[in-house]
Amino acid sequence: MIVDINNEEPPPDPLGANNKTILLVNTGFPSKEFILKRIKELGVNIIVLHKQINWAEPYISHWIFTDVSNHDQALHDLSDFLTLHPAVKIDGVITFCESYNNEPLLVAKIADKYGLKGLKSVVVENFKNKFLFRKFCEKYDVHAPKCVLIDSAKDLHTALTTLTFPVVVKPTHGSSSAFVIKADNKDDLIEKYEAIRLKVPANKQYVTKDAKIIVEEYISGSEVDIDILIQNGEVKFYSISDNLETCEPYFIETGFNIPSRLPVDEQDDLYAMAVKVLKEFSVTDGCIHFEAKSTKEGAVPIEVNLRMGGDEVRDFVLGAWGIDLIEQAIKIALGEDVKVIKSSQAKQCFAGFDLMSDHSGVVKRLHVDERIHQKSYLQKLEFFKKEGDTLLVPPDGYEYLGFVTVSGDTEYEAKQNLQEALGLINYEISKIHS
């Protein structure tokens, strides 16, 4: 349930041409309603590829029922729909999801087939396959962790004897840090590899069906997100936000702040690295969520998401810089010229924290001091669980209790406001065994 929202939406701003139609691959969960609402405010018609009618019905002009995880079937059903509706013209294709279905790859296949703005399928696959991405970075002299693809016991032996510990075990295709785990030594690696070896191919929520496992060297440094708008190969906008230190060994996200507090030279280094990666990979158009680390050896790419960042990313880029990533992503997909001006200083600073537990259990108590709702700095307080619900954290699951985000006129003020807000939230999770 959403307890409180204090976020200003930009006014409707219809795009240049009338009756533009965007093809949306997968609606996502109801938490993404704000995206579809904004697209409709822009005067854009939405056709969606999805398995069934759901919460998004008020925003959709046409439903194309299909299995989005079966790309050949989805392409066939889209073709049939367009044949049966010759008056319908699709002007662009986009997704705001990334799951077992591998939506960004399907978007690329559709763009390829119908000559729409987007990326080539091979580009998307090179990005989404973490092993191929690492090898590509190596080819173009981009500093990235050494890694080994694990197909057999021989490969695991190679990892044990050639990589420097600690290392990270992860799926080649995945999201939400699912099945990503740190191993500190050889015995630890063998144990943790065996723990996830059978779980990865069986999972149908966080990893794609063709996912394998890689082992890569651990990179120590300050983790950031770089949100980028790129059109015709030109970066039109970027924003850097800091991620708070993750909970290891499972790399569970804990929070963020925007704008980044890193020194300017480190931010410049991160941006230059991101631009180099996008250029070498032939990424020409899109809204990109680029994950990286700033280390003693320089900027290191971790993962690149070929869609807008999830959760509160859009709201806080909008609040900090006045740039609406939804609007600009739609413009890029439709081939509309993007013209944005980034101010030299952020309009406002934001900080957020994920409410979690260090163990799985049942939510025994959840109390929010009513005074929090009177705080002008409160941007959003959302809970995914209520008292009596089960909360599963790694290795049992990848759930959060909720999150809180706040604002401040300065970075320091936002940080202090976050600490005050957390003091007004109290909960207890009764422990259960894995």
C-alpha positions in Angstrom: 0.0 0.0 0.0 1.1 3.6 -0.6 1.1 5.6 2.5 2.0 9.0 1.2 3.2 10.6 -2.0 4.3 14.2 -2.3 5.6 14.3 -5.9 4.7 16.9 -8.5 3.9 15.5 -11.9 4.8 17.6 -15.0 1.9 19.0 -16.9 0.6 17.2 -20.0 2.9 17.9 -22.9 1.6 16.3 -26.1 4.2 15.3 -28.6 4.6 17.0 -31.9 2.6 14.8 -34.2 -1.0 13.7 -33.5 -2.2 10.2 -33.1 1.2 8.6 -32.5 1.1 5.0 -31.4 3.7 3.2 -29.3 3.9 -0.6 -29.0 4.6 -1.5 -25.3 6.2 -4.9 -24.6 4.7 -6.1 -21.3 2.8 -3.9 -18.9 4.7 -4.9 -15.8 3.2 -4.8 -12.3 0.6 -2.2 -11.1 3.5 -0.2 -9.6 4.3 0.9 -13.2 0.9 2.6 -13.6 2.5 6.0 -13.4 4.4 5.3 -16.6 1.3 4.4 -18.7 -0.6 7.4 -17.2 2.2 9.7 -18.3 2.3 8.2 -21.8 -1.4 8.9 -22.2 -0.9 12.5 -21.0 1.6 12.9 -23.8 -1.3 12.1 -26.3 0.3 8.8 -27.4 -1.9 5.7 -28.1 -0.7 2.5 -26.5 -0.8 -1.0 -28.0 0.5 -3.7 -25.7 1.9 -7.1 -26.1 0.8 -9.1 -23.0 -0.7 -12.4 -22.1 -4.0 -11.0 -20.7 -6.0 -7.9 -19.8 -4.9 -6.5 -16.4 -4.8 -3.3 -14.4 -3.5 -1.4 -17.4 -6.8 -1.6 -19.3 -7.8 2.1 -18.9 -4.7 3.2 -20.7 -4.6 0.6 -23.6 -6.0 1.2 -27.1 -5.4 -2.4 -28.3 -4.3 -5.6 -26.6 -2.3 -8.2 -28.5 -2.4 -11.4 -26.4 0.7 -13.4 -26.6 3.4 -15.2 -24.7 6.1 -12.5 -24.4 8.7 -15.0 -23.3 8.3 -16.8 -26.7 9.7 -14.2 -29.0 8.9 -16.1 -32.2 5.3 -16.5 -31.1 5.1 -12.8 -30.1 6.4 -11.7 -33.5 3.9 -14.0 -35.2 0.9 -12.6 -33.1 2.0 -9.0 -33.7 2.1 -9.7 -37.5 -1.4 -11.3 -37.4 -2.7 -8.3 -35.5 -1.3 -5.8 -38.0 -2.8 -7.8 -40.9 -6.2 -7.8 -39.2 -6.0 -4.1 -38.4 -4.4 -2.5 -41.6 -5.4 1.0 -40.3 -3.2 0.7 -37.2 0.3 2.1 -37.6 2.9 1.5 -35.0 5.3 4.5 -34.7 7.7 3.1 -32.1 8.3 0.2 -29.7 9.5 0.3 -26.1 9.5 -1.6 -22.8 9.9 -0.5 -19.2 10.4 -4.1 -18.0 13.2 -6.6 -17.8 12.4 -10.1 -16.5 12.5 -13.8 -17.5 10.8 -12.7 -20.7 13.9 -10.7 -21.9 11.7 -7.8 -23.0 14.6 -5.6 -24.3 15.6 -8.3 -26.8 12.0 -8.6 -28.1 11.9 -4.8 -28.5 15.0 -5.0 -30.6 13.6 -7.8 -32.7 10.4 -5.8 -33.4 12.4 -2.7 -34.2 14.6 -4.7 -36.6 11.6 -6.3 -38.4 9.5 -3.1 -38.7 12.2 -0.5 -39.2 11.5 1.3 -36.0 13.9 3.3 -33.8 15.9 1.0 -31.5 18.9 -1.2 -31.1 20.0 -4.2 -33.1 19.2 -7.6 -31.6 22.9 -8.6 -31.5 23.7 -5.4 -29.5 21.0 -6.2 -26.9 22.2 -9.8 -26.6 25.8 -8.7 -26.1 24.7 -6.4 -23.3 22.3 -8.7 -21.6 24.7 -11.7 -21.6 27.1 -10.7 -18.8 29.8 -13.0 -20.1 29.6 -11.6 -23.6 29.6 -8.1 -22.1 32.8 -8.8 -20.1 34.5 -10.2 -23.2 33.4 -7.2 -25.3 34.8 -4.8 -22.7 38.1 -6.7 -22.8 38.2 -6.4 -26.6 37.8 -2.7 -26.5 40.2 -2.1 -23.5 37.4 -1.2 -21.1 38.4 -2.1 -17.5 36.1 -4.9 -16.3 36.4 -7.9 -14.0 38.0 -11.1 -15.3 35.4 -13.8 -15.5 34.9 -17.5 -16.4 31.8 -19.0 -17.9 30.9 -22.2 -16.0 29.7 -25.0 -18.3 31.5 -27.9 -16.6 33.6 -29.0 -13.6 36.6 -28.1 -15.7 35.4 -24.5 -16.0 34.9 -24.3 -12.2 38.5 -25.6 -11.8 39.7 -22.8 -14.1 37.9 -20.2 -12.0 39.4 -21.7 -8.9 42.9 -21.5 -10.2 42.9 -18.3 -12.3 40.7 -15.8 -10.6 41.8 -13.7 -7.6 39.5 -14.0 -4.6 37.0 -12.7 -3.5 34.8 -13.5 -6.5 31.2 -13.1 -7.5 28.9 -15.9 -8.8 26.0 -14.7 -10.9 23.7 -15.7 -13.8 24.6 -14.5 -17.3 21.1 -13.2 -17.7 19.2 -11.8 -14.7 17.8 -8.9 -12.8 17.2 -7.6 -9.2 20.6 -9.1 -8.1 18.9 -12.5 -7.9 21.3 -15.4 -7.4 24.3 -13.0 -7.3 26.6 -14.0 -4.4 30.1 -13.3 -3.2 32.6 -16.1 -2.4 35.6 -15.4 -0.3 37.7 -18.5 -1.0 37.9 -21.7 -3.0 35.7 -23.8 -0.6 33.2 -20.9 -0.4 33.0 -20.7 -4.2 32.3 -24.5 -4.6 29.6 -24.3 -1.9 27.9 -21.2 -3.3 28.1 -22.4 -6.9 26.4 -25.7 -6.0 23.8 -23.7 -4.0 22.6 -21.8 -7.1 23.5 -24.2 -9.9 20.1 -25.8 -10.1 18.1 -22.7 -9.0 19.1 -20.5 -12.0 17.6 -22.6 -14.8 14.5 -23.3 -12.8 13.7 -19.7 -12.0 11.0 -18.0 -14.1 11.0 -14.6 -12.4 14.4 -13.1 -12.3 16.5 -14.9 -15.0 15.9 -15.8 -18.6 15.5 -19.4 -19.6 18.9 -19.5 -21.4 20.8 -18.2 -18.4 24.1 -19.8 -17.4 26.5 -19.1 -14.6 29.7 -17.0 -14.5 32.3 -16.4 -11.9 34.0 -13.1 -11.9 36.5 -11.2 -9.8 35.0 -8.9 -7.1 35.3 -5.2 -7.8 35.7 -2.9 -4.8 34.6 0.7 -5.1 31.8 3.3 -5.0 28.7 2.0 -6.9 26.6 4.4 -9.0 23.8 4.5 -11.5 24.2 6.6 -14.6 20.9 7.4 -16.3 21.4 8.3 -20.0 19.3 9.6 -22.8 21.0 8.9 -26.2 19.6 9.7 -29.7 21.2 9.1 -33.0 24.5 8.3 -31.1 24.5 11.6 -29.2 24.1 11.7 -25.5 21.4 14.3 -24.8 21.3 14.0 -21.0 22.9 12.0 -18.1 22.5 11.9 -14.4 24.7 10.1 -11.8 23.3 8.9 -8.5 25.1 7.0 -5.7 24.1 3.6 -4.4 24.5 3.0 -0.7 26.7 0.0 0.2 25.0 -3.2 -0.7 24.4 -6.0 1.8 26.9 -8.7 1.0 27.3 -11.5 0.2 24.0 -11.2 -1.7 24.5 -7.6 -3.0 21.1 -6.5 -1.8 20.4 -2.9 -2.6 20.0 -0.6 0.4 19.4 2.9 -0.8 20.6 5.8 -2.9 21.2 9.5 -3.2 21.0 12.0 -6.1 22.9 13.9 -7.2 26.1 12.0 -6.7 28.4 13.1 -3.9 31.5 11.7 -5.6 34.3 14.1 -6.6 33.8 15.8 -10.0 36.8 14.1 -11.5 35.4 10.6 -10.6 32.0 11.5 -12.0 33.7 12.7 -15.2 35.6 9.4 -15.4 32.4 7.4 -15.0 30.6 9.4 -17.7 33.5 9.1 -20.1 33.6 5.3 -19.6 29.9 5.0 -20.1 30.0 6.9 -23.3 32.9 4.8 -24.6 31.0 1.6 -23.9 27.8 2.8 -25.6 29.8 4.0 -28.6 31.8 0.8 -29.0 28.6 -1.3 -28.6 26.8 0.8 -31.3 24.1 2.0 -28.8 22.5 4.8 -30.7 19.0 5.3 -29.3 17.3 4.8 -26.0 17.0 5.5 -22.3 19.8 3.6 -20.6 20.3 2.7 -16.9 24.0 2.1 -16.6 25.4 0.5 -13.4 29.1 1.1 -12.6 31.7 1.5 -9.9 34.4 4.1 -9.3 37.6 2.3 -8.2 41.2 3.2 -7.5 42.0 1.9 -11.0 39.2 4.0 -12.6 35.6 3.6 -13.7 34.4 0.0 -14.2 31.1 -1.0 -15.9 29.0 -3.5 -13.9 25.8 -3.9 -15.9 23.8 -2.0 -18.6 20.0 -2.0 -18.6 18.6 -1.0 -22.0 15.5 0.6 -20.5 14.6 3.3 -18.0 15.7 2.5 -14.5 13.0 1.1 -12.2 11.6 2.0 -8.8 12.0 5.7 -8.0 14.6 6.5 -10.7 12.3 8.5 -12.9 10.8 10.5 -10.1 14.1 11.6 -8.7 15.7 12.5 -12.0 12.6 14.6 -12.6 12.9 16.2 -9.1 16.6 16.8 -9.2 17.0 17.9 -12.8 13.5 18.6 -14.2 14.0 16.0 -16.9 11.1 13.4 -17.4 12.7 10.2 -18.5 9.3 8.7 -19.5 8.6 11.6 -21.9 12.1 11.6 -23.4 12.2 7.8 -23.8 8.9 7.9 -25.7 10.2 10.7 -27.9 13.3 8.7 -28.7 11.3 5.6 -29.5 9.0 7.6 -31.8 11.8 9.4 -33.5 10.9 12.8 -32.1 13.8 15.1 -31.6 14.9 15.3 -27.9 16.1 18.7 -26.7 16.9 18.9 -23.0 18.9 21.4 -21.0 20.5 20.1 -17.8 21.1 22.8 -15.2 24.5 23.1 -13.6 23.2 22.4 -10.2 20.4 20.1 -9.1 17.0 21.7 -8.2 16.7 19.5 -5.2 18.5 16.6 -3.5 17.0 13.2 -2.7 17.9 10.2 -0.6 16.2 6.9 -0.2 16.4 3.7 1.9 15.1 0.2 1.3 13.3 -1.3 4.3 14.5 -4.8 4.7 15.5 -7.6 7.1 18.7 -9.6 7.6 16.6 -12.8 7.8 13.4 -14.3 6.4 10.4 -14.3 8.6 6.9 -13.0 9.3 6.1 -9.3 9.8 5.3 -9.4 13.5 5.0 -5.6 14.0 4.9 -2.6 11.6 4.4 0.8 13.1 4.7 4.2 11.4 4.7 7.3 13.6 1.9 9.6 12.2 4.2 12.6 12.5 6.1 11.4 9.4 3.1 12.4 7.2 3.5 16.0 8.3 7.1 16.2 7.1 7.4 18.3 4.0 10.5 16.4 3.0 8.7 13.1 2.7 8.5 12.1 -1.0 7.3 8.5 -0.8 6.7 5.8 1.9 5.6 2.5 0.5 5.2 -0.9 2.0 5.0 -4.2 0.0 4.1 -6.2 3.1 1.7 -5.9 6.1 1.7 -7.4 9.5 1.3 -11.2 9.2 2.9 -11.4 5.8 5.9 -13.5 5.1 9.1 -11.7 4.0 11.7 -13.8 2.1 15.2 -12.5 1.8 18.3 -14.3 0.3 18.8 -17.1 0.0 15.0 -17.8 0.3 13.8 -14.9 -1.8 14.4 -11.4 -2.9 11.7 -9.3 -1.2 11.7 -6.0 0.6 9.4 -4.7 3.3 9.2 -1.3 1.5 11.1 1.9 1.0 11.2 5.5 2.0 12.5 8.5 0.0 13.0 12.1 1.1 14.2 15.4 -0.3 16.3 18.3 1.0 17.7 21.6 -0.3 21.2 20.2 0.1 22.8 16.8 0.1 23.5 17.1 3.8 19.9 18.1 4.5 18.5 15.2 2.5 20.8 12.8 4.4 19.6 14.2 7.8 16.0 14.1 6.8 16.3 10.4 5.8 17.8 9.6 9.2 14.9 11.4 10.9 12.3 9.6 8.7 13.8 6.2 9.5 13.5 7.0 13.2 9.8 7.2 12.7 9.4 3.8 11.2 9.6 0.7 13.4 9.1 -3.0 12.5 10.0 -6.4 13.7 10.4 -9.6 11.6 10.0 -12.9 13.4 12.7 -15.2 12.2 12.0 -18.4 10.3 14.5 -21.0 9.1 15.4 -21.4 5.4 
